[in-house]
Amino acid sequence: MLPSTTINPGLLYGYIPSEGVCATFVALFGLSTLIHIGEAIYFKLWWILPTIVLGGVGEVIGWAGRLWSSKTYLGNGRDPYLIQISTTIISPTPIVAANFVILGILIRHLGTHYSRLNPLWYTIVFCTADIVALIVQAIGGGSASKAVQSDDANPEVGGHIMLAGIVIQLVAITIYVSLAFEFIYRYYTKKPVRPKSESAVEGPLDKKIELMIFGLCLSTICIFIRAVYRTIELSDGWSGRIIRTEVYFNVLDGAMIVIAMYTINFFHPGILLGHINPGHRKNRKLVDESKDASDVEVSGKANQSVV
């Protein structure tokens, strides 16, 4: 095996990553991730941390690896290439999970009787599929990375394993999109899947909910495009034309995930779903104020009774 410092990144990627592009993506992913951390803390939506924030951190690491590879004058070799292999393939997976959670919140508000699945099952089924896809991709990424470090091993095996993980994710997203589309269609046309139970809630479709649906659709479309690209890329082979063409990766992977992350920054569930989410910061404050007022009222009546 050759020392890593003797390996030209161009031989690994099929090109030298653009320093400017890589630096831009590091900055964009870093900024979006910091904003998501701030929004998660402010709105106390802690599930954003192990989903979007985790994915954002992974993207920063992955693109930092590509930026390192772009600086060929530093004598870079395998190390930065290995860093970006696994992180860029795995990182979007937690981001997908956030979209699953958001859809569940929308279903609980607009009416579970319009949904093919109960909101809880969306979380169980699709997040489980997401975790399986993550594990398979991680195994494939590890296998490919190990192969790259050895001149005798073939990274194609790891690539095929990663492909299996991407396909699992793509199938899950396709089913998720189909069920989400059916839910929205049934709500608009008032065609429930099952009769409405007495305890079922059917909330109004106000402007904020519409904006959240738009944001969720845009984010999901971007992630779906990226999954399709990655499926085609890995199917084409480790040394295929697609994987060795930088512009495809920049536009169909990096740009798609950037748009998906910033979409949720702007169309944020804390801002748009706060009025329907009991766990939201403002709603908790209103509940606490209502409880305090109720306690004062009860205390006043009790004092009057004593007098």
C-alpha positions, 0 to 999 in steps of 0.5 A: 500500500502506498503512503497516503501522502503520495496519492493524488486526490485526482486519482481517487475522485476522478477530479480535484474537488473545487476549493471554492465550491467546497468552502462554500458548502462548508460555510452553508452547512455550518450556518444552517446547522448553527441556526437549527441549533438556535431554533431547537433551543429557542422553541424547545424542539429537541428532536431537531438535534438528533435529526437535522442538526446531526445531519448538518454536522455530518455534512460539514465534516464531509465537505471539510474532507473534500475541501482538504482534498482540494488543497493538493499542495498540502500533500493530501491523500487518502485521509480526506477522501475517506472522511467524505466517503461515509459522511456525505452518504450517511448525513442526509439520513437523519434529515429525512427523519425530521420530515417524518416527524413533521408530517406526523404533527400535521396529521395529528392536527388536520385529522388522523382519519384522513391518513392511511397510517396513525401518526405514531406508525409514521414515526415507527415505520419510517424512522426504523427504515431510516435507521436500517438505511443508515446502518447499511450505508455506514457498513458500506462506507466503512467497507469502501473506506477500508478497501481504498486504504488497500491496493489489493481490495475492491471498493466496489463491494462497499459501494454495492452495500452503500447502494443497498442502503440508499435504495432502502432509503429511496423506497421509504421516501417514495412510500412516505411521499405517496402516503403524504400526498394521499393524506393531503388530497383526502383532507382537501377533498374531505374523503377520509380513509375511515369514519371520524371517531368522537375523539378525533380532531380536525383542525383548520388549514390556516396560512401557517399550516399551508406554508409548513406543507409547502416547506415539507414538500420542497425539502422532501423533493430535494432529498428525493432527488438526491437519493435518486442521484446517489442510486444512479451514481452507485449503480454506475460503479465506483469508477463510473462516469457519474461518480467521477464528475464533480458537477453532478455531486455538487448540484445533485447532492450538496445543493439538494441537501443545502436547500432541504436544510435551509427550507426547514430553517425558514419554514420552521415547525417552531414558527409555523406549527407552534400554535398546534403543538402542545410542547411548543415554547409559547403554548407551554407559557399559555398553559402555565399562565392559564394554570396560574390564573386557575389556581388564583381563582380557586384560592380566592373562592376558598378564602371567600368560603372560609370568611 
